[in-house]
């Protein structure tokens, strides 16, 4: 009896390894335009990363002691985390508000958010002059437990774990682990509640980091309400990314999506446009209050003032009205256009706070080197490659295996 059981376990283990090895093989066409463009960028990025760790951060960046945070923090981390905000918004709508219409996009949104956090948290290692000290904010060494960095570090770490638990039922379904899937599925709601709490805190926590830079950030972008602005803007930033990324995946991976979800896609975009309209109105109204309260009228008739008006009118008010109009007219094309403009506005806003408006009155201004830009593109392209690999193998867009309903 024992020999039979041992043989069964051994055969099961061998078949599992064969399955995993087979899943590593590429699926679909190899020579596509996306692959041809991204592979050289990723390879060059890897070489630059090696040079960065070999010769130091100054070998590939234009960062200085005066400007220690540049593109890798301003875009990879601060902007990227805002775009990942769609995960906590969608899970809140589905699991807390019970808006089941959006249930079909929960997994792909959580996957996108999880990968964004993993890659952008990993990008922090590139930006640290001494990357081995990354553990310090987590343990409070040299900062203390009252530091904003301590708060943000723990939020990042715990939120990534929460998102992994939220997505883990899909991994269990892929591996055929029925018992594990049942246990992990029972943990989903608790992970969602925990994750939403963490996400709302660290979205604002990233803004709180810049409260300590009052004398360095241009007055048009600095206020004591930066944490609130970062949090509110993460709502429509994340949902705009969901609209943008969802529209692409809906077309590229259309063969994995059921007819029911195909027909419901436009309705989902329509509902997200409504939420974006409300969130952007709240953000724009808060920005007006902050501007009037701060009495910053004298800065408007300056080059930075014109840039501020461009951001607020062209990339907040205009896409907000476009979202509202497209929602009223049920125009999906305009919804997608509004999402792209909104995403550009978020990039501009975050870079205004972290790069453009930071040390704005300095004699020498920081500009990212071409190597910083290539590494950033390499990080983004690598994330897309892994996202595509997961989508092609795990039940993210397609329906779960039939045995899932049997084990409920």
DOLUMRO-175243 format. One record per residue: x, y, z of N, C-alpha, C in turn. Coordinates in steps of 0.02 Angstrom, whole numbers, always signed. Atoms other than C-alpha are relative to their C-alpha. Example, Ala and Ser with C-alpha at 12.3 -4.5 7.8 and 13.67 -1.06 7.14 Angstrom:
// DOLUMRO-175243
- nc1 nc2 nc3 cac1 cac2 cac3 cc1 cc2 cc3
- +45 -59 +0 +615 -225 +390 +45 +60 +0 .
- -42 -59 -3 +684 -53 +357 -39 +55 +37 .
END
This chain:
// DOLUMRO-175243
- nc1 nc2 nc3 cac1 cac2 cac3 cc1 cc2 cc3
- +42 -60 +0 +0 +0 +0 +43 +62 +0 .
- -45 -57 -4 +141 +118 +45 +36 +11 -66 .
- -34 -6 +64 +232 +79 -118 -46 +31 -52 .
- +49 -28 +48 +74 +117 -216 -9 +74 +10 .
- +9 -72 -16 +51 +283 -126 +62 +40 -20 .
- -61 -35 +18 +234 +328 -152 +6 +9 -75 .
- -2 -4 +74 +223 +288 -338 -48 +54 -25 .
- +49 -49 +21 +67 +394 -352 +25 +72 +11 .
- -27 -67 -16 +150 +543 -266 +56 +18 -47 .
- -57 -12 +45 +306 +522 -373 -24 +18 -70 .
- +27 -13 +66 +205 +516 -534 -34 +68 -3 .
- +34 -64 -4 +101 +665 -478 +51 +57 -1 .
- -52 -51 -2 +260 +764 -442 +32 +9 -69 .
- -30 -3 +66 +335 +720 -612 -47 +35 -49 .
- +48 -31 +46 +176 +770 -705 -6 +75 +14 .
- +3 -71 -17 +172 +935 -609 +60 +38 -28 .
- -60 -32 +28 +351 +974 -660 -4 +5 -75 .
- +9 -2 +73 +313 +929 -841 -48 +56 -20 .
- +49 -53 +14 +164 +1045 -836 +32 +69 +6 .
- -33 -65 -10 +267 +1190 -766 +51 +14 -54 .
- -49 -10 +54 +405 +1163 -894 -34 +16 -66 .
- +36 -13 +62 +279 +1159 -1035 -29 +70 -1 .
- +28 -67 -4 +205 +1322 -973 +52 +55 -12 .
- -53 -48 +12 +374 +1407 -989 +11 +12 -75 .
- -9 -8 +73 +369 +1381 -1178 -43 +58 -25 .
- +39 -57 +27 +313 +1534 -1278 -63 -23 -35 .
- +64 +13 +33 +135 +1539 -1341 -14 +57 -48 .
- +14 -51 +50 +84 +1630 -1498 +61 +16 -42 .
- -54 -21 +45 +193 +1719 -1625 +58 +30 +39 .
- -60 -26 -33 +371 +1760 -1575 +20 +67 -30 .
- -22 -61 +34 +413 +1891 -1706 -59 +47 -12 .
- +52 -51 +5 +283 +2024 -1671 +34 +69 +8 .
- -28 -67 -5 +309 +2212 -1678 +16 +18 +73 .
- -12 -15 -71 +294 +2223 -1489 +64 -33 +24 .
- -61 +36 -21 +428 +2090 -1462 +63 +30 -31 .
- -58 -27 +35 +545 +2164 -1593 +22 +67 +31 .
- -16 -65 -29 +534 +2337 -1512 +24 -5 +72 .
- -13 +1 -72 +538 +2289 -1329 +61 -40 +21 .
- -56 +42 -20 +671 +2153 -1324 +66 +38 +1 .
- -62 -39 -3 +817 +2269 -1373 +1 +50 +58 .
- +3 -49 -54 +757 +2399 -1247 +12 -34 +67 .
- -9 +37 -62 +748 +2269 -1108 +73 -21 +8 .
- -70 +22 -3 +922 +2202 -1150 +47 +58 +16 .
- -41 -59 -15 +999 +2377 -1152 -12 +22 +72 .
- +16 -18 -69 +908 +2415 -989 +35 -44 +51 .
- -34 +46 -46 +981 +2259 -907 +75 +17 +4 .
- -71 -19 +1 +1157 +2312 -961 +10 +63 +43 .
- -6 -62 -38 +1128 +2486 -888 -10 -11 +75 .
- +10 +17 -71 +1064 +2411 -725 +63 -31 +30 .
- -64 +29 -23 +1223 +2308 -711 +52 +54 +11 .
- -47 -56 -7 +1326 +2465 -741 -16 +42 +61 .
- +21 -39 -58 +1223 +2557 -610 +25 -30 +66 .
- -21 +33 -62 +1262 +2427 -475 +76 -11 +1 .
- -72 +11 +4 +1441 +2406 -536 +38 +64 +14 .
- -37 -63 -5 +1497 +2587 -550 -35 +53 +43 .
- +35 -49 -42 +1367 +2674 -443 -55 +36 -37 .
- +59 -32 +29 +1208 +2773 -470 +18 +60 -44 .
- -21 -58 +39 +1303 +2923 -539 +23 -17 -70 .
- -24 +20 +65 +1364 +2821 -687 -54 +1 -54 .
- +55 +4 +50 +1192 +2813 -769 -53 +54 +10 .
- +51 -51 -13 +1091 +2956 -691 +30 +69 +6 .
- -20 -70 -11 +1098 +3145 -676 -18 +23 +71 .
- +17 -17 -69 +1053 +3138 -492 +61 +29 +36 .
- -53 -32 -39 +1154 +3243 -369 -20 +0 +73 .
- +17 -8 -71 +1161 +3276 -183 -56 +51 +9 .
- +53 -51 -4 +1048 +3426 -216 -67 -28 -22 .
- +61 +31 +26 +921 +3324 -315 +10 -76 +1 .
- -12 +72 -7 +930 +3144 -250 -55 -43 -29 .
- +56 +37 +28 +759 +3093 -318 -16 +28 -69 .
- +13 -22 +69 +727 +3098 -505 -54 -41 -33 .
- +50 +35 +40 +635 +3003 -641 -21 -66 +31 .
- +16 +66 -25 +647 +2833 -557 -47 +3 +60 .
- +48 -9 -55 +553 +2898 -404 -62 +35 -25 .
- +58 -41 +22 +442 +3028 -488 -46 -37 -46 .
- +43 +36 +47 +381 +2914 -627 -10 -72 +20 .
- +6 +71 -14 +419 +2733 -584 -40 -14 +63 .
- +31 +14 -65 +359 +2744 -404 -63 +43 +11 .
- +56 -43 -18 +249 +2896 -371 -56 -2 -52 .
- +51 +3 +53 +160 +2896 -540 -27 -71 -8 .
- +21 +69 +9 +157 +2707 -556 -48 -24 +53 .
- +44 +21 -55 +76 +2682 -386 -69 +32 -9 .
- +65 -32 +14 -61 +2807 -434 -39 -40 -52 .
- +33 +40 +52 -99 +2705 -591 -22 -68 +26 .
- +18 +64 -29 -104 +2547 -485 -60 +6 +47 .
- +56 -11 -46 -244 +2625 -382 -65 -32 -23 .
- +61 +32 +24 -374 +2541 -492 -16 -64 +37 .
- +11 +63 -35 -350 +2380 -394 -42 +10 +63 .
- +39 -9 -62 -413 +2448 -228 -68 +30 -14 .
- +66 -29 +17 -554 +2547 -312 -47 -54 -25 .
- +43 +52 +28 -620 +2398 -411 -19 -52 +52 .
- +16 +49 -52 -607 +2276 -265 -49 +29 +50 .
- +48 -32 -44 -698 +2402 -156 -70 -1 -31 .
- +65 -1 +34 -837 +2417 -285 -32 -69 -2 .
- +27 +67 +9 -855 +2229 -307 -14 -34 +67 .
- +6 +39 -61 -825 +2155 -134 -34 +38 +57 .
- +30 -39 -54 -884 +2297 -22 -68 +28 -20 .
- +63 -29 +24 -1018 +2385 -125 -43 -51 -38 .
- +36 +55 +33 -1069 +2219 -208 -24 +20 -70 .
- +16 -20 +69 -1067 +2295 -384 +28 -55 -46 .
- -23 +60 +35 -1056 +2127 -474 +13 +10 -74 .
- -12 -15 +71 -1056 +2208 -646 +74 +2 -16 .
- -72 -9 +11 -869 +2238 -622 +41 -61 +21 .
- -36 +59 -26 -827 +2064 -557 +46 -31 -52 .
- -39 +32 +53 -760 +2006 -726 +69 +33 -9 .
- -64 -34 +9 -618 +2134 -719 +41 +2 +65 .
- -35 -2 -64 -567 +2105 -537 +69 -31 -6 .
- -64 +36 +1 -430 +1978 -571 +52 +36 -42 .
- -49 -32 +43 -348 +2069 -715 +22 +67 +31 .
- -19 -63 -32 -352 +2232 -616 +46 -12 +59 .
- -44 +17 -57 -277 +2152 -460 +68 -23 -25 .
- -63 +22 +29 -144 +2068 -568 +42 +60 -22 .
- -35 -60 +22 -99 +2234 -647 +27 +40 +59 .
- -22 -36 -60 -91 +2317 -476 +57 -34 +36 .
- -52 +38 -34 +14 +2179 -400 +67 +6 -37 .
- -61 -5 +39 +141 +2181 -542 +29 +70 +4 .
- -23 -70 -5 +149 +2371 -534 +37 +12 +65 .
- -31 -10 -65 +189 +2369 -349 +67 -38 +5 .
- -62 +39 -3 +319 +2231 -367 +55 +33 -40 .
- -51 -29 +43 +409 +2316 -510 +21 +70 +24 .
- -17 -68 -20 +399 +2493 -444 +33 +1 +69 .
- -37 +7 -62 +450 +2439 -270 +71 -24 -14 .
- -66 +22 +20 +594 +2349 -355 +41 +57 -30 .
- -35 -57 +30 +636 +2510 -447 +31 +44 +54 .
- -30 -38 -56 +672 +2587 -276 +73 -21 +11 .
- -69 +24 -8 +828 +2478 -269 +48 +35 -48 .
- -41 -34 +49 +891 +2564 -425 +17 +71 +22 .
- -7 -70 -17 +868 +2736 -350 +40 +11 +64 .
- -36 -7 -63 +951 +2702 -183 +75 -2 -12 .
- -73 +0 +7 +1135 +2750 -178 +31 -60 +32 .
- -23 +60 -35 +1160 +2608 -55 -60 -48 +7 .
- +61 +41 +1 +1026 +2480 -102 -5 -51 +56 .
- +4 +48 -55 +1074 +2362 +39 -32 +30 +63 .
- +33 -33 -57 +1001 +2491 +159 -76 +5 -8 .
- +73 -4 +13 +825 +2465 +88 -40 -27 +60 .
- +34 +29 -58 +783 +2368 +246 -11 +52 +55 .
- +2 -49 -55 +809 +2523 +355 -69 +32 +11 .
- +66 -29 -13 +639 +2607 +326 -49 -50 +30 .
- +47 +51 -24 +551 +2442 +363 +10 -13 +75 .
- -14 +13 -71 +637 +2414 +530 +5 +64 +41 .
- -3 -64 -36 +640 +2599 +573 +70 +21 +19 .
- -69 -15 -18 +829 +2601 +584 +22 +67 -30 .
- -23 -65 +24 +894 +2779 +572 -57 +48 -15 .
- +57 -43 +15 +718 +2847 +543 -48 +3 +59 .
- +49 +3 -54 +610 +2790 +687 -68 -20 -26 .
- +66 +25 +21 +436 +2718 +684 -50 +56 -14 .
- +44 -55 +15 +359 +2891 +671 +14 +31 -69 .
- -18 -25 +65 +440 +2921 +501 -53 -18 -52 .
- +46 +14 +55 +330 +2935 +346 +27 -57 -43 .
- -30 +55 +38 +453 +2819 +257 -14 -67 +32 .
- +17 +62 -36 +424 +2687 +391 -71 -21 -16 .
- +70 +13 +14 +237 +2702 +361 -9 -25 -71 .
- +8 +18 +70 +249 +2695 +171 +32 -68 -15 .
- -35 +64 +12 +374 +2550 +173 -42 -59 +22 .
- +41 +55 -25 +262 +2441 +281 -65 -6 -40 .
- +60 +3 +42 +108 +2488 +178 +14 -36 -65 .
- -19 +33 +63 +197 +2437 +18 +7 -75 +10 .
- -14 +71 -12 +256 +2272 +91 -64 -40 +14 .
- +61 +36 -19 +90 +2222 +169 -51 +1 -56 .
- +49 -4 +55 -13 +2281 +20 +17 -49 -56 .
- -20 +49 +50 +88 +2174 -100 -20 -71 +22 .
- +21 +65 -26 +54 +2024 +12 -75 -8 -5 .
- +73 +2 +5 -131 +2067 +18 -23 -12 -72 .
- +18 +9 +70 -140 +2080 -171 +17 -70 -25 .
- -17 +68 +19 -50 +1914 -191 -52 -49 +25 .
- +53 +44 -26 -180 +1832 -79 -64 +8 -41 .
- +59 -12 +41 -319 +1914 -180 +4 -37 -67 .
- -8 +31 +66 -247 +1844 -341 +15 -75 +4 .
- -22 +69 -8 -192 +1675 -270 -51 -53 -21 .
- +46 +51 +26 -355 +1581 -311 +10 -15 -73 .
- -14 +12 +71 -312 +1604 -495 +61 -44 -9 .
- -60 +42 +4 -140 +1527 -465 -18 -72 +19 .
- +21 +68 -21 -220 +1379 -374 -41 -34 -55 .
- +39 +28 +55 -342 +1354 -519 +46 -21 -57 .
- -49 +16 +53 -196 +1356 -641 +37 -65 +15 .
- -36 +60 -21 -105 +1222 -541 -45 -59 +14 .
- +47 +54 -15 -262 +1121 -512 -1 -19 +74 .
- -2 +13 -72 -241 +1135 -323 -68 +17 +30 .
- +70 -12 -21 -423 +1115 -270 -5 +21 +73 .
- +4 -15 -72 -398 +1115 -82 +30 +68 +15 .
- -32 -65 -11 -279 +1263 -86 -44 +57 -27 .
- +44 -52 +29 -399 +1358 -197 -58 +16 +47 .
- +56 -9 -46 -540 +1333 -73 +21 +41 +60 .
- -25 -37 -58 -434 +1396 +72 +15 +73 -18 .
- -19 -67 +22 -365 +1545 -24 -60 +43 -18 .
- +61 -37 +17 -536 +1594 -88 -35 +26 +62 .
- +30 -22 -62 -598 +1602 +91 +36 +58 +33 .
- -39 -54 -28 -460 +1725 +132 -7 +65 -40 .
- +2 -57 +47 -503 +1843 -12 -30 +62 +31 .
- +35 -59 -26 -627 +1957 +76 +41 +36 +53 .
- -42 -31 -52 -513 +1985 +226 +59 +35 -31 .
- -57 -31 +35 -366 +2020 +108 -22 +64 -35 .
- +26 -59 +35 -474 +2143 +10 -9 +58 +48 .
- +12 -53 -50 -527 +2241 +165 +67 +27 +26 .
- -66 -20 -24 -349 +2243 +230 +37 +40 -54 .
- -34 -33 +55 -282 +2292 +58 -27 +70 -14 .
- +30 -66 +12 -405 +2435 +34 +22 +50 +53 .
- -23 -44 -55 -359 +2507 +204 +72 +22 -11 .
- -70 -16 +12 -174 +2497 +164 +9 +46 -59 .
- -9 -39 +61 -194 +2569 -9 -21 +72 +8 .
- +22 -69 -11 -292 +2722 +44 +51 +37 +43 .
- -49 -32 -43 -159 +2756 +175 +65 +16 -37 .
- -64 -14 +32 -5 +2738 +66 -6 +44 -62 .
- +9 -48 +55 -79 +2832 -83 +9 +71 +27 .
- -9 -65 -31 -91 +2981 +33 +69 +6 +32 .
- -65 -1 -32 +71 +2931 +120 +56 +22 -48 .
- -50 -22 +48 +170 +2957 -40 -1 +76 -6 .
- +4 -73 +0 +105 +3135 -43 +28 +30 +63 .
- -25 -25 -64 +149 +3155 +141 +76 +5 +1 .
- -73 -4 +4 +331 +3123 +96 +23 +70 -19 .
- -20 -65 +26 +333 +3292 +10 -23 +58 +44 .
- +16 -53 -48 +262 +3387 +157 +63 +29 +32 .
- -63 -22 -29 +441 +3397 +218 +42 +41 -48 .
- -38 -37 +51 +495 +3486 +57 -34 +66 -17 .
- +37 -62 +13 +397 +3647 +77 +42 +52 -35 .
- -43 -52 +29 +545 +3757 +32 +29 -21 -67 .
- -30 +25 +62 +590 +3650 -119 -50 -6 -57 .
- +52 +9 +51 +423 +3627 -211 -32 +67 -16 .
- +32 -62 +20 +344 +3768 -310 -66 +9 +37 .
- +61 -12 -39 +202 +3850 -211 -65 -20 -34 .
- +61 +20 +35 +75 +3808 -346 -15 -74 +8 .
- +11 +72 -8 +100 +3623 -313 +8 -23 +72 .
- -7 +20 -69 +141 +3623 -129 -58 +26 +42 .
- +49 -20 -51 +8 +3627 +7 +0 -54 +53 .
- +6 +50 -53 -26 +3540 +170 -51 -54 -16 .
- +51 +48 +20 -163 +3446 +77 +25 -47 -55 .
- -27 +45 +51 -45 +3352 -41 -21 -73 +12 .
- +21 +69 -11 -87 +3184 +44 -72 -13 -25 .
- +70 +8 +21 -274 +3210 +12 -4 +2 -77 .
- +1 -6 +72 -241 +3264 -168 +26 -63 -34 .
- -28 +61 +27 -134 +3111 -201 -51 -57 +5 .
- +49 +54 -9 -269 +2997 -131 -58 +7 -48 .
- +58 -10 +44 -415 +3074 -227 +18 -11 -73 .
- -20 +8 +70 -318 +3081 -390 +16 -72 -17 .
- -15 +71 +14 -268 +2898 -371 -63 -38 -20 .
- +62 +33 +18 -452 +2852 -390 -11 +3 -75 .
- +11 -4 +73 -474 +2921 -566 +62 -18 -40 .
- -60 +23 +35 -293 +2885 -610 -2 -76 -10 .
- +4 +73 +3 -316 +2700 -569 -55 -23 -47 .
- +56 +20 +43 -485 +2689 -657 +14 +17 -74 .
- -19 -16 +69 -416 +2777 -812 +48 -53 -27 .
- -44 +55 +21 -278 +2645 -817 -41 -63 -13 .
- +43 +59 +10 -413 +2510 -799 -34 +5 -68 .
- +33 -10 +65 -506 +2585 -949 +50 -10 -57 .
- -51 +5 +53 -346 +2600 -1052 +26 -71 -8 .
- -27 +68 +3 -271 +2432 -1007 -54 -50 -17 .
- +55 +46 +14 -441 +2346 -1012 -20 +1 -73 .
- +18 -5 +71 -476 +2410 -1188 +51 -37 -43 .
- -52 +35 +37 -309 +2342 -1249 -5 -76 +9 .
- +5 +72 -13 -324 +2172 -1164 -63 -30 -29 .
- +63 +25 +27 -504 +2157 -1221 +7 -15 -75 .
- -11 +11 +71 -442 +2168 -1401 +53 -53 -12 .
- -56 +46 +11 -277 +2074 -1388 -17 -71 +22 .
- +17 +66 -27 -346 +1930 -1283 -74 -15 -7 .
- +72 +9 +10 -521 +1928 -1355 -21 -73 -2 .
- +17 +70 +4 -513 +1740 -1382 -10 -33 +68 .
- +6 +28 -67 -505 +1712 -1194 -62 +26 +37 .
- +56 -32 -34 -657 +1819 -1152 -65 -30 -25 .
- +64 +30 +19 -830 +1742 -1150 -45 +52 -33 .
- +47 -45 +34 -973 +1814 -1253 -37 +45 +49 .
- +34 -39 -52 -1059 +1872 -1093 +41 +60 +21 .
- -44 -54 -21 -909 +1975 -1040 +16 +47 -58 .
- -10 -43 +59 -884 +2038 -1218 -56 +52 -3 .
- +58 -45 +4 -1059 +2113 -1215 -2 +49 +58 .
- +2 -44 -59 -1035 +2185 -1040 +57 +49 +4 .
- -59 -43 -4 -872 +2274 -1080 -18 +74 -6 .
- +19 -70 +10 -952 +2435 -1143 -36 +27 +61 .
- +36 -22 -60 -1065 +2442 -991 +48 +14 +57 .
- -51 -10 -52 -913 +2426 -877 +36 +67 -11 .
- -33 -63 +15 -823 +2569 -965 -46 +60 +13 .
- +50 -53 -12 -982 +2672 -954 -4 +16 +74 .
- +4 -10 -72 -992 +2646 -766 +64 +31 +29 .
- -63 -27 -23 -807 +2683 -740 +6 +74 -18 .
- -1 -71 +20 -826 +2847 -836 -39 +42 +49 .
- +40 -36 -49 -961 +2899 -714 +38 +11 +65 .
- -39 -6 -62 -850 +2864 -564 +57 +49 -10 .
- -55 -46 +15 -704 +2956 -646 -25 +73 +0 .
- +28 -68 +1 -815 +3108 -675 -9 +27 +71 .
- +11 -22 -69 -864 +3117 -491 +65 +12 +37 .
- -65 -7 -35 -686 +3090 -427 +39 +60 -26 .
- -36 -57 +28 -614 +3219 -546 -32 +67 +19 .
- +34 -61 -23 -746 +3347 -497 +21 +16 +71 .
- -21 -11 -69 -701 +3322 -314 +72 +25 +3 .
- -71 -21 +2 -515 +3339 -355 +6 +72 -23 .
- -5 -68 +28 -539 +3496 -460 -27 +52 +49 .
- +29 -45 -49 -649 +3576 -328 +48 +11 +59 .
- -48 -5 -54 -521 +3537 -192 +61 +42 -20 .
- -56 -39 +25 -383 +3610 -299 -16 +75 +0 .
- +21 -71 -1 -481 +3773 -317 +1 +27 +71 .
- +0 -22 -70 -506 +3782 -129 +70 +10 +26 .
- -70 -5 -23 -321 +3751 -96 +33 +62 -31 .
- -30 -57 +35 -271 +3882 -226 -24 +66 +30 .
- +27 -62 -28 -388 +4015 -157 +23 +10 +72 .
- -21 -3 -70 -344 +3974 +23 +73 +21 +6 .
- -71 -15 -2 -158 +3986 -16 +17 +69 -28 .
- -10 -67 +28 -181 +4156 -103 +61 +2 -46 .
- -57 +6 +46 -66 +4110 -247 -12 +34 -67 .
- +18 -33 +62 -136 +4229 -376 +61 +29 -37 .
- -57 -33 +32 +31 +4315 -407 +43 -48 -42 .
- -41 +48 +37 +107 +4153 -474 -30 -18 -68 .
- +33 +20 +62 -19 +4133 -615 +32 +32 -62 .
- -28 -36 +57 +59 +4264 -728 +76 -11 -5 .
- -70 +20 +7 +225 +4170 -736 +2 -63 -43 .
- -4 +62 +39 +290 +4027 -844 -25 -61 +38 .
- +24 +56 -40 +258 +3904 -702 -75 +4 +11 .
- +72 -10 -7 +85 +3980 -680 -37 -23 -62 .
- +31 +23 +62 +45 +3949 -863 +0 -76 -5 .
- -5 +73 +0 +105 +3770 -843 -51 -30 +49 .
- +49 +22 -49 -5 +3751 -688 -71 +2 -30 .
- +66 -6 +32 -158 +3814 -785 -9 -53 -54 .
- +4 +53 +51 -116 +3693 -926 -18 -66 +32 .
- +15 +62 -34 -118 +3550 -803 -72 -2 +24 .
- +66 +0 -31 -278 +3601 -715 -56 +4 -52 .
- +54 -9 +49 -380 +3656 -867 +3 -53 -55 .
- -7 +46 +56 -309 +3542 -1002 -1 -73 +18 .
- -7 +71 -18 -281 +3382 -904 -42 -20 +61 .
- +47 +18 -53 -410 +3390 -764 -71 +20 -20 .
- +67 -24 +18 -558 +3499 -813 -24 -28 -67 .
- +21 +24 +67 -560 +3451 -998 -17 -74 +0 .
- +20 +71 +1 -553 +3260 -974 -59 -14 +46 .
- +59 +9 -43 -679 +3276 -831 -64 +13 -40 .
- +58 -16 +42 -802 +3361 -950 -9 -52 -55 .
- +4 +51 +52 -758 +3233 -1083 -28 -65 +27 .
- +28 +59 -32 -794 +3090 -963 -76 +9 +10 .
- +71 -13 -12 -961 +3171 -918 -39 -4 -65 .
- +35 -1 +65 -1009 +3200 -1100 -4 -71 -29 .
- -1 +68 +27 -956 +3024 -1153 -46 -46 +39 .
- +46 +40 -41 -1053 +2951 -1007 -73 +14 -20 .
- +68 -19 +18 -1210 +3047 -1053 -19 -26 -69 .
- +12 +22 +69 -1192 +3000 -1237 +15 -73 -10 .
- -19 +71 +4 -1132 +2823 -1199 +49 -12 -57 .
- -50 +3 +54 -984 +2853 -1316 +64 -32 +27 .
- -57 +37 -26 -852 +2721 -1280 +66 +28 -26 .
- -62 -28 +29 -723 +2799 -1397 +23 +61 +39 .
- -18 -60 -38 -729 +2965 -1304 +21 -17 +71 .
- -20 +23 -67 -717 +2872 -1138 +73 -19 -1 .
- -70 +21 +6 -553 +2796 -1196 +46 +60 -11 .
- -40 -60 +11 -490 +2964 -1258 +8 +39 +65 .
- -3 -36 -64 -534 +3045 -1091 +47 -36 +49 .
- -44 +38 -44 -442 +2904 -1000 +74 +13 -17 .
- -69 -13 +20 -283 +2933 -1101 +22 +70 +21 .
- -16 -69 -20 -288 +3122 -1071 +9 +4 +76 .
- -5 +0 -73 -317 +3091 -886 +66 -31 +23 .
- -64 +32 -18 -167 +2973 -877 +58 +47 -13 .
- -53 -49 +14 -58 +3105 -960 +0 +54 +54 .
- +5 -50 -52 -123 +3230 -832 +29 -23 +66 .
- -28 +28 -62 -76 +3116 -687 +76 -1 -4 .
- -73 +0 +9 +100 +3095 -758 +27 +70 +9 .
- -22 -69 -5 +116 +3283 -775 -3 +24 +73 .
- +8 -22 -69 +50 +3314 -599 +53 -29 +46 .
- -49 +32 -44 +163 +3187 -515 +71 +25 -15 .
- -66 -26 +18 +315 +3248 -611 +8 +73 +20 .
- -3 -70 -23 +271 +3428 -569 +19 +3 +74 .
- -14 +1 -71 +277 +3384 -385 +70 -26 +14 .
- -61 +35 -17 +428 +3270 -389 +62 +21 -39 .
- -58 -16 +42 +538 +3334 -531 -2 +72 -25 .
- +2 -65 +33 +482 +3489 -627 -6 +57 +50 .
- +9 -52 -50 +422 +3592 -480 +45 -7 +61 .
- -46 +12 -56 +554 +3521 -363 +65 +37 -14 .
- -58 -43 +8 +698 +3643 -339 -6 +41 -64 .
- +16 -37 +61 +616 +3748 -474 +41 +64 -8 .
- -37 -63 +2 +718 +3902 -427 +76 -11 +2 .
- -72 +15 -2 +888 +3814 -431 +33 +26 -64 .
- -38 -23 +58 +1023 +3877 -548 +6 -55 -53 .
- -3 +57 +45 +1048 +3705 -623 -58 -47 +13 .
- +59 +43 -7 +894 +3600 -655 +18 -72 -17 .
- -10 +71 +13 +884 +3411 -655 -37 -20 -64 .
- +31 +31 +58 +849 +3323 -820 +23 -73 -2 .
- -20 +70 +0 +845 +3134 -832 +46 -15 -59 .
- -44 +22 +54 +984 +3054 -934 -37 -50 -44 .
- +31 +49 +45 +943 +2945 -1083 +1 -70 +31 .
- -4 +66 -32 +999 +2797 -979 -55 -10 +52 .
- +56 +4 -47 +870 +2836 -844 -65 -16 -37 .
- +61 +11 +39 +735 +2841 -977 -3 -71 -27 .
- -2 +69 +27 +791 +2676 -1056 -14 -51 +55 .
- +12 +47 -56 +793 +2588 -887 -74 +1 +20 .
- +71 -5 -16 +618 +2654 -850 -42 -37 -51 .
- +37 +36 +52 +555 +2590 -1017 +11 -75 +5 .
- -15 +72 -8 +641 +2422 -986 -42 -30 +56 .
- +41 +23 -57 +551 +2406 -818 -73 -8 -22 .
- +70 +2 +22 +382 +2445 -898 -10 -58 -49 .
- +7 +53 +50 +410 +2326 -1045 +6 -69 +31 .
- -6 +64 -34 +466 +2185 -931 -64 -17 +38 .
- +64 +11 -35 +309 +2208 -827 -54 -22 -49 .
- +50 +19 +50 +203 +2197 -985 +11 -71 -24 .
- -15 +68 +20 +293 +2038 -1038 -26 -50 +51 .
- +23 +46 -52 +256 +1954 -871 -77 +1 +4 .
- +73 -6 +1 +77 +2020 -875 -29 -43 -56 .
- +24 +39 +57 +53 +1942 -1047 +10 -75 +12 .
- -13 +70 -14 +133 +1778 -991 -53 -29 +47 .
- +49 +22 -49 +13 +1765 -844 -70 -5 -33 .
- +65 -1 +32 -140 +1811 -948 -9 -60 -46 .
- +4 +56 +48 -100 +1676 -1077 -4 -68 +33 .
- -3 +65 -33 -89 +1540 -945 -50 -8 +58 .
- +44 +5 -58 -193 +1579 -791 -71 +22 -18 .
- +70 -21 +11 -383 +1598 -783 -12 +70 +28 .
- +9 -70 -20 -379 +1788 -771 -57 +32 -37 .
- +54 -26 +41 -488 +1841 -916 -50 -55 -17 .
- +45 +55 +17 -559 +1670 -960 -33 -27 +63 .
- +38 +29 -55 -680 +1572 -852 +43 -48 +41 .
- -35 +47 -44 -619 +1469 -704 -16 -72 -22 .
- +14 +70 +16 -607 +1278 -724 -68 -22 +28 .
- +67 +23 -21 -770 +1183 -706 +0 -28 +71 .
- -2 +30 -67 -711 +1099 -545 -6 +52 +56 .
- +5 -53 -51 -713 +1267 -455 -70 +2 +30 .
- +70 -1 -25 -904 +1266 -442 -16 -63 +40 .
- +13 +62 -35 -899 +1085 -383 +28 +1 +71 .
- -31 +0 -65 -786 +1125 -235 -28 +55 +46 .
- +29 -53 -42 -889 +1274 -173 -48 -29 +51 .
END
